[in-house]
Amino acid sequence: MSLPASAHSTVAAFEVAGGRGPDVSPPTIPANPRTEFGSQTVTLRWDASTDNRRVTGYEIFSNGSRMATTTETSHTMPVPPPMLFTFGIRAVDAAGNSSPFAIIRFGPQPETVPPTAPTNLRLTGPQNGHYRVTWDASRDNVFVAGYEVQQTGTVSAVTMVGDTFAYGVSRGFGIYMFRVRAFDSSGNFSAPVQLGIAVDPPPPTPAP
């Protein structure tokens, strides 16, 4: 009697040696995922997975895409750029079963050093209806991203990039205070420096 096609397919899926059925059991998840940083490299490490038959290797994914495979329990690569990375590591066996991902997330260490305060805050003008507030550049251990200029008077605050700020005297006369502080790419602010100016009213129009 011949077997139905479906039964024949089922029998064919069994291993010849030992008569075992198909392997559908995935390896265990890699345990204890961790990182080790060198001067120019970073190493991902994990503890070995186990399987009901045999673990054949590990797949390493970076931000959703497979970046490497290895038979070891570590992978070394150049230090990535300063941004947040998510790495997933999973074990695979000879039957193509894969474990759940072990996750490693890392990014740049929080940078908390503020820039130096701007120096030599000064005022020039008026010229073409504007005073110009200028300062010497700040310094930072990474880089200065910009300067925040706060004003009293008709404008409460202005955020800008550069080392100069033009103020229009047409906005009215009186006493105006300017406070300038630098900030870096991590959001750290320097100590502020301050400058006050007095904008005089225009002289009266001579009587005819």
ABEGO torsion letter per residue (X at the ends): XBBBAAAAAAAAABBABGGBBBBABBBBBBBGBBBBBBAABBBBBBBBBBBAABBAEBBBBBGGBBABBBABABBBBBBBBBBBBBBBBBBBBAAGBBBBBBBBBBBBBBBABBBBBBBGBBBBOBBGGBBBBBBBBBBBABBBAEBBBBBBEABABBBBBEABBBBBAAAEBEBBBBBBBBBBAAGBBBBBBBBBBBBBBBBBBBBX
